[in-house]
Structure formats: structure tokens, C-alpha cells
Amino acid sequence: MIKYITNMAARTLVINPFGIGDVLFSTPLLRTIKKEFPEGYIGYICNIRTKEILETNPDISEVFVFERGEYRALWKRSKIRCLKKLFAFWEKIKKRNFDIVLDLSLGKEYAFLCWLAGIKERRGFNYKGRGRFLTRKVPFDGFNDRPVTEYYLDLLGSRLGTFGASPEQYSSSEVEKDIVSTVLIPTDTDIGYVDNFLKESGVKEGGILIGIAPGGGVSFGTKDQERRRWGVEKFNELADRVIEDFGAELILIWGPGEKDLAEEIKALMRHQALIAPKTTIRQMAALCKRCKIVICSEGGPLHIASSQGIKTVSIFGPVDEKVYGPYPPSDNNIVIASGAACRPCYKHFKLPECSIRECLDGISVDTVFNAISSRLGS
């Protein structure tokens, strides 16, 4: 690892405008930088949805919210007001005197704006030739063969030089040896909200509480949500078997736009189940932490649960678990995927049309139940 610290990377800006999973995948990058530069200043530009993931992260000094949709809407109403607001935001960034930016956006706009803000070193991914405003760029055609987090850590690798060290002192392989978990820290208020709900719902302290998060979040948009989810009837059967075989209490966990899905599963069940209250990201993390295990579709809720160090069983369909699975891989996290020859079909950030759902429908309730049993015992 780095043998000495210089002022070169004392002030680092990270940019990630994407969703829950992507931002959580970037937290090991933040931890790695902070471990090497404990007195350093790390700023982070994100969207409004993921702000709460970052604002309790001890490795981050300041969070900046840049909501692109807000600027687009303002541009339609008043170009002058939009430009003034845009200038004010990047003027604030400029005043922080960042030495380096790690741009995870895969676009060219942020690097250009960072150039205007006077950030001299701009590292990122040269996706489809969009890295023209980067000073150091990683060749990139998508997240294809290894965890997203490892791609992010490549920005610290020897191919690009390093923060205060020469290439022979520090390489990306050295970064990867020091595995760092994702970071999401609920506040006492978040934990209290969950504890009060469970107490008022009659959940026994010390009993077995099992969570099911069937939705997977909205990272693909509402149009393709069903393409990522195991069937309702299978979640329903699994939930009843879990209650019967483990004497467990079961809670259905949902995010934005998913409450109807949870209610549909509950209505089909023979046994009683709780439906979680509306939660923020950190509150969902606190709720997952109270569970012995969380069974979920791939997506944001999986990564929220995994960040809490609890056991998970996740069901992957068109998405590659080697890339978007729980990070870091561990015995706590079982990933279930079918042997369908056509999967994974989500590649280069595109999901092709499909009507057969073989990758999901081919996963039986017995397979998922046996995975749960292997983690919980009888």
C-alpha cells in the first residue's frame, strides 16, 4: 500500500449520479482513500435519492446534490435561471479547491464541468469515447466480468499513477487484496423508527424475523420491473413455508412503487405476515439489520441488506451476479441463478426484449427454500 502521504490527494471529489446499488458499490473506494489519507477531505456529488446513504458515511466530508432532472426542468422554464443555478453549484465546487476528481458517471459532462471548476486531475472511464475531458482515463466498455466495486477501485491502480505514490509502490492488485465492505450507517432515529414499528406490531424480541424484499428497486425503470422479479406466486409459497418450518415471523419489505406487490403476496398467503411501513433507505437498512435473513430480488434492497452484514438469499434473472451481486462476496450471501443458456442478458446497460422469463421461472421454491435452510438450520 502507499508508504507515505502527500498533499496531492488531500482533497478528493467523487462523482456518481446513479442509483442505490452503484453508490453503495462506491463506498469501498471511499474507505480505501480514507484509510490511506486519514486527514484528507472527500466530497461526493450524488442525486437526491442517494444522498442519505452518504450523509452518515464517516469517510465523506461533504455531500453535494446535483439533480439533473431539476436542471432540465428549470432550463425549459428559464434558461437564464438555469444557468445561474448551474454556475452557483460549480462555483461552490471550485471554492473547495479539489486536487482530483474520480468521475464514475461514464459521461463527458461532469469531467468538463470539473475542468471549468479548475480540478487539475480528472480520472474516470472512457466509455464510448466520452473521456475526452479526463486527464487519466480507464478503457471501458461496460461492467462485464467482475464486481462493479473493482472497476471503481481501478481508478487507484498503477496504470493511472496513484495518490502520492509511484506506480511501483501501489497497484490495483494491491487495492483488491484489501477487501472493504460497502458502508451504510443508519442513525439512532432510523433504528428507533424500526424498533417502534416492530414493537407496536407485536414482534417478539429475540424471535426469528425473516424479511422478504420481492421488488428489487427501480434502477431499470418501471417498464422492466417484472423482468427482474421472481413470480408473486412463488414468493407467496416460499413465505408460507418459511413461517411453517422455522416458526418465524415474516415481514415484507418494499420500496417506492412496491407496496402493492407486498400486499398482493400477503393476500395470497395462508399465514399472517407483516408489511413493512414506508421507509427511507437508512430505515430499510435498520429493518434488514433486525432480520435473521433477507430473501430478495437483485437490486437496491439486496445491497442495502448486504451492507448491514446480515445473511441474504438473492434471486438473479437477467442480471449477472458476478458483476451486480452482493459485495464483497461472502458465505453470508447466497446468490441463486438458473442455468438458462441465455442469461445473463443484461449487458452494456441494456436489457433485451424477452417473453419467456426462463431465467427466473426456472428457479423453484425448493431451491430457494433449501438455500435459506442451509443458512438458518432447522
FENBELDA-V373964 format. One record per residue. N is the residue number from 0. RES is the residue in three letters. PHI is phi in radians with two decimals (NA if undefined). Layout:
# FENBELDA-V373964
{{N;RES;PHI} {N;RES;PHI}}
This chain:
# FENBELDA-V373964
{{0;MET;NA} {1;ILE;-1.14} {2;LYS;-1.57} {3;TYR;-2.61} {4;ILE;-2.06} {5;THR;-2.12} {6;ASN;-1.37} {7;MET;-0.97} {8;ALA;-2.00} {9;ALA;-1.12} {10;ARG;-2.25} {11;THR;-2.04} {12;LEU;-1.96} {13;VAL;-1.99} {14;ILE;-2.13} {15;ASN;-2.57} {16;PRO;-1.58} {17;PHE;-1.63} {18;GLY;-1.54} {19;ILE;-1.00} {20;GLY;-1.04} {21;ASP;-1.07} {22;VAL;-1.19} {23;LEU;-1.11} {24;PHE;-1.09} {25;SER;-1.50} {26;THR;-1.16} {27;PRO;-1.11} {28;LEU;-1.08} {29;LEU;-1.09} {30;ARG;-1.11} {31;THR;-1.11} {32;ILE;-1.10} {33;LYS;-1.16} {34;LYS;-1.14} {35;GLU;-1.48} {36;PHE;-2.28} {37;PRO;-1.04} {38;GLU;-1.66} {39;GLY;-1.30} {40;TYR;-1.98} {41;ILE;-2.03} {42;GLY;-1.81} {43;TYR;-2.48} {44;ILE;-1.74} {45;CYS;-2.45} {46;ASN;-1.66} {47;ILE;-1.17} {48;ARG;-1.16} {49;THR;-1.74} {50;LYS;-0.95} {51;GLU;-1.22} {52;ILE;-1.11} {53;LEU;-1.63} {54;GLU;-1.26} {55;THR;-1.85} {56;ASN;-1.35} {57;PRO;-1.21} {58;ASP;-1.47} {59;ILE;-1.78} {60;SER;-1.53} {61;GLU;-2.73} {62;VAL;-1.92} {63;PHE;-2.05} {64;VAL;-1.67} {65;PHE;-2.17} {66;GLU;-1.72} {67;ARG;-1.08} {68;GLY;-1.07} {69;GLU;-1.14} {70;TYR;-1.22} {71;ARG;-1.08} {72;ALA;-1.13} {73;LEU;-1.17} {74;TRP;-1.05} {75;LYS;-1.19} {76;ARG;-1.46} {77;SER;-2.77} {78;LYS;-1.13} {79;ILE;-1.14} {80;ARG;-1.11} {81;CYS;-1.11} {82;LEU;-1.12} {83;LYS;-1.10} {84;LYS;-1.16} {85;LEU;-1.09} {86;PHE;-1.09} {87;ALA;-1.12} {88;PHE;-1.10} {89;TRP;-1.31} {90;GLU;-1.17} {91;LYS;-1.12} {92;ILE;-1.08} {93;LYS;-1.05} {94;LYS;-1.18} {95;ARG;-1.38} {96;ASN;0.97} {97;PHE;-1.18} {98;ASP;-1.48} {99;ILE;-2.64} {100;VAL;-2.13} {101;LEU;-1.87} {102;ASP;-1.67} {103;LEU;-1.73} {104;SER;-1.37} {105;LEU;1.21} {106;GLY;-2.02} {107;LYS;-1.87} {108;GLU;-1.16} {109;TYR;-1.14} {110;ALA;-1.10} {111;PHE;-1.09} {112;LEU;-1.16} {113;CYS;-1.19} {114;TRP;-1.09} {115;LEU;-1.09} {116;ALA;-1.39} {117;GLY;1.47} {118;ILE;-1.43} {119;LYS;-1.29} {120;GLU;-1.84} {121;ARG;-2.28} {122;ARG;-1.87} {123;GLY;-3.10} {124;PHE;-1.80} {125;ASN;-1.57} {126;TYR;-1.48} {127;LYS;0.94} {128;GLY;1.26} {129;ARG;-1.50} {130;GLY;-1.56} {131;ARG;-1.07} {132;PHE;-1.71} {133;LEU;-1.50} {134;THR;-1.51} {135;ARG;-2.41} {136;LYS;-2.26} {137;VAL;-1.71} {138;PRO;-1.03} {139;PHE;-2.77} {140;ASP;-2.23} {141;GLY;2.32} {142;PHE;-1.48} {143;ASN;-2.07} {144;ASP;-2.40} {145;ARG;-2.76} {146;PRO;-1.02} {147;VAL;-0.94} {148;THR;-0.97} {149;GLU;-1.19} {150;TYR;-1.11} {151;TYR;-1.09} {152;LEU;-1.18} {153;ASP;-1.02} {154;LEU;-1.17} {155;LEU;-1.77} {156;GLY;-1.38} {157;SER;-1.17} {158;ARG;-1.09} {159;LEU;-1.89} {160;GLY;1.37} {161;THR;-2.47} {162;PHE;-1.31} {163;GLY;1.37} {164;ALA;-2.52} {165;SER;-1.45} {166;PRO;-0.95} {167;GLU;-1.24} {168;GLN;-1.49} {169;TYR;-2.65} {170;SER;-2.28} {171;SER;-1.10} {172;SER;-1.13} {173;GLU;-1.20} {174;VAL;-1.07} {175;GLU;-1.20} {176;LYS;-1.19} {177;ASP;-1.67} {178;ILE;-1.18} {179;VAL;-2.11} {180;SER;-1.37} {181;THR;-1.23} {182;VAL;-2.18} {183;LEU;-2.60} {184;ILE;-2.07} {185;PRO;-1.21} {186;THR;-1.51} {187;ASP;-1.05} {188;THR;-1.14} {189;ASP;-1.07} {190;ILE;-1.12} {191;GLY;-1.09} {192;TYR;-1.04} {193;VAL;-1.21} {194;ASP;-1.04} {195;ASN;-1.11} {196;PHE;-1.08} {197;LEU;-1.13} {198;LYS;-1.15} {199;GLU;-1.17} {200;SER;-1.53} {201;GLY;1.42} {202;VAL;-1.26} {203;LYS;-1.30} {204;GLU;-1.14} {205;GLY;1.51} {206;GLY;-1.37} {207;ILE;-1.61} {208;LEU;-1.93} {209;ILE;-2.03} {210;GLY;-1.81} {211;ILE;-2.19} {212;ALA;-2.03} {213;PRO;-1.37} {214;GLY;-1.37} {215;GLY;1.69} {216;GLY;1.49} {217;VAL;-2.11} {218;SER;-1.15} {219;PHE;-1.64} {220;GLY;1.52} {221;THR;-1.21} {222;LYS;-1.05} {223;ASP;-1.86} {224;GLN;-1.04} {225;GLU;-1.13} {226;ARG;-1.19} {227;ARG;-1.81} {228;ARG;-1.87} {229;TRP;-1.07} {230;GLY;-1.20} {231;VAL;-1.00} {232;GLU;-1.13} {233;LYS;-1.35} {234;PHE;-1.05} {235;ASN;-1.09} {236;GLU;-1.11} {237;LEU;-1.08} {238;ALA;-1.04} {239;ASP;-1.11} {240;ARG;-1.16} {241;VAL;-1.09} {242;ILE;-1.12} {243;GLU;-1.18} {244;ASP;-1.43} {245;PHE;-1.92} {246;GLY;1.00} {247;ALA;-1.63} {248;GLU;-1.64} {249;LEU;-2.15} {250;ILE;-2.20} {251;LEU;-1.63} {252;ILE;-1.80} {253;TRP;-2.45} {254;GLY;-2.07} {255;PRO;-0.94} {256;GLY;1.36} {257;GLU;-2.00} {258;LYS;-1.11} {259;ASP;-1.06} {260;LEU;-1.10} {261;ALA;-1.08} {262;GLU;-1.17} {263;GLU;-1.14} {264;ILE;-1.12} {265;LYS;-1.06} {266;ALA;-1.13} {267;LEU;-1.52} {268;MET;-1.34} {269;ARG;-1.43} {270;HIS;-1.79} {271;GLN;-1.38} {272;ALA;-2.40} {273;LEU;-1.52} {274;ILE;-1.86} {275;ALA;-1.03} {276;PRO;-1.28} {277;LYS;-1.08} {278;THR;-2.27} {279;THR;-1.39} {280;ILE;-1.07} {281;ARG;-1.22} {282;GLN;-1.14} {283;MET;-1.08} {284;ALA;-1.08} {285;ALA;-1.11} {286;LEU;-1.18} {287;CYS;-1.04} {288;LYS;-1.07} {289;ARG;-1.39} {290;CYS;-1.59} {291;LYS;-1.22} {292;ILE;-2.77} {293;VAL;-2.13} {294;ILE;-1.79} {295;CYS;-2.68} {296;SER;-1.30} {297;GLU;-1.23} {298;GLY;2.31} {299;GLY;-0.93} {300;PRO;-1.01} {301;LEU;-1.05} {302;HIS;-1.28} {303;ILE;-1.12} {304;ALA;-1.10} {305;SER;-1.08} {306;SER;-1.13} {307;GLN;-1.58} {308;GLY;1.31} {309;ILE;-1.64} {310;LYS;-1.34} {311;THR;-2.34} {312;VAL;-2.18} {313;SER;-2.07} {314;ILE;-1.97} {315;PHE;-1.91} {316;GLY;-1.89} {317;PRO;-1.30} {318;VAL;-1.66} {319;ASP;-1.38} {320;GLU;-1.19} {321;LYS;-1.18} {322;VAL;-1.73} {323;TYR;-1.91} {324;GLY;-1.32} {325;PRO;-1.00} {326;TYR;-2.19} {327;PRO;-1.33} {328;PRO;-1.00} {329;SER;-2.74} {330;ASP;-1.16} {331;ASN;-1.20} {332;ASN;-2.02} {333;ILE;-1.69} {334;VAL;-1.89} {335;ILE;-1.98} {336;ALA;-2.45} {337;SER;-1.41} {338;GLY;-1.61} {339;ALA;-0.98} {340;ALA;-1.12} {341;CYS;-1.51} {342;ARG;-1.73} {343;PRO;-1.39} {344;CYS;-1.80} {345;TYR;-1.41} {346;LYS;-2.45} {347;HIS;0.95} {348;PHE;1.13} {349;LYS;-2.27} {350;LEU;-1.97} {351;PRO;-1.23} {352;GLU;-1.12} {353;CYS;-2.76} {354;SER;-2.10} {355;ILE;-1.73} {356;ARG;0.93} {357;GLU;-1.05} {358;CYS;-1.13} {359;LEU;-1.74} {360;ASP;-1.15} {361;GLY;-1.38} {362;ILE;-1.67} {363;SER;-1.51} {364;VAL;-1.10} {365;ASP;-1.02} {366;THR;-1.07} {367;VAL;-1.21} {368;PHE;-1.08} {369;ASN;-1.13} {370;ALA;-1.16} {371;ILE;-1.09} {372;SER;-1.05} {373;SER;-1.16} {374;ARG;-1.65} {375;LEU;-1.77} {376;GLY;1.35} {377;SER;-1.43}}
